[in-house]
Each structure stands twice: as structure tokens, then as C-alpha cells.
Amino acid sequence: MFKYSKENVELSTENHELSSIYSEIIDFIGKICCQSHDNRKSIASTNLLEMLYNHPIVYIMDPKLKSILIPTLCSVMDQCEPNMKKYLSENSA
């Protein structure tokens, strides 16, 4: 569901339903990562982490969407060295 909605949000910024679903999934991932260190570690072994790190650009440009993505990224990386290392390796110049 996450992959499908992400791909289609990237293709069409006019599809508000998919954008809403994608935002809800991002928010949900952030919430489950806040609840448990095990959840943060388990995300490292999936491709969800890469999909979060490579989000549609609209999630940085739009303040409302940015307020969903940034806290989720923080909760995914909080006290989870594998996730932080993966983020830094993918986003270093």
C-alpha cells in the first residue's frame, strides 16, 4: 500500500485521496516507531526505510506535509543506529 500510494503521489500531485493515504501511512509508521525500539529496528530490514528517505519532493515543499514527514523520520532514526547510518549513507554527498 505504501509503495503503491508513493509511486502514484509522485506521478500526480492532483490525486488528493492517494496523497492523504500516503500521509496517513507515513504518520502511522512514525507512531509505531515511537512506541518501540524493536519497531524501529525491524523497519531497517525492509525497504520502507528507503521509501521514507526518498519521498516525493512535495513533502519538503509543503509545510503541512513536511510536518508529517520530519517527525516520522526523527522517530524512525531515534536511538536506532542502523537506521541513522543508512540515512546518512544514502544522503551524503
C-alpha positions in Angstrom: 0.0 0.0 0.0 2.8 2.4 0.9 4.7 1.7 -2.3 1.6 2.0 -4.5 0.5 5.3 -2.9 4.0 6.7 -3.0 4.5 5.9 -6.7 1.2 7.4 -7.6 1.6 10.5 -5.5 4.9 11.1 -7.4 3.1 10.8 -10.7 0.1 13.0 -9.9 0.1 15.8 -7.3 -3.7 16.3 -8.1 -4.7 12.9 -6.6 -5.7 14.1 -3.1 -7.0 10.7 -2.0 -3.7 8.9 -2.6 -1.8 11.8 -1.1 -3.9 11.5 2.0 -3.4 7.8 2.2 0.3 8.2 1.8 0.4 10.9 4.5 -1.6 8.6 6.9 0.8 5.7 6.2 3.8 8.0 6.9 2.2 9.2 10.1 1.4 5.6 11.2 5.0 4.5 10.6 6.2 7.3 12.8 3.7 6.4 15.6 4.7 2.8 15.7 8.3 3.7 15.7 7.8 6.0 18.7 6.2 3.1 20.6 9.0 0.6 20.3 12.7 0.4 19.6 12.0 -3.1 18.1 9.7 -1.5 15.6 12.5 1.0 14.6 15.0 -1.9 14.2 12.5 -4.0 12.1 12.0 -1.2 9.7 15.7 -1.2 8.9 15.3 -4.7 7.4 12.6 -3.6 5.0 12.5 -1.3 2.0 10.2 1.1 3.9 13.2 2.9 5.2 14.5 3.7 1.7 11.0 4.8 0.6 10.7 7.2 3.5 14.1 8.6 2.8 13.3 9.1 -0.9 9.9 10.7 -0.5 8.2 12.9 -3.1 9.7 16.5 -3.1 6.2 17.9 -2.3 6.8 16.6 1.3 9.6 19.1 1.8 8.0 22.0 0.0 4.5 21.9 1.6 4.6 22.9 5.2 1.6 20.6 6.1 3.2 17.6 4.5 6.6 18.4 5.9 5.1 18.4 9.4 4.1 14.8 8.8 7.4 13.6 7.2 10.0 15.2 9.5 8.6 13.8 12.8 8.4 10.4 11.2 12.0 10.5 10.0 13.0 11.5 13.5 11.1 8.7 15.2 12.5 6.2 12.7 16.1 7.2 13.5 15.7 8.0 17.2 18.2 5.8 19.1 18.5 3.4 16.2 22.0 3.4 14.8 21.3 1.1 11.8 18.6 3.5 10.6 20.7 6.6 11.1 23.7 5.0 9.3 21.5 4.0 6.4 20.1 7.5 6.2 23.5 9.2 6.4 25.0 6.8 3.8 22.1 7.4 1.3 22.1 11.2 1.8 25.8 12.0 2.0 27.4 13.8 -0.9 
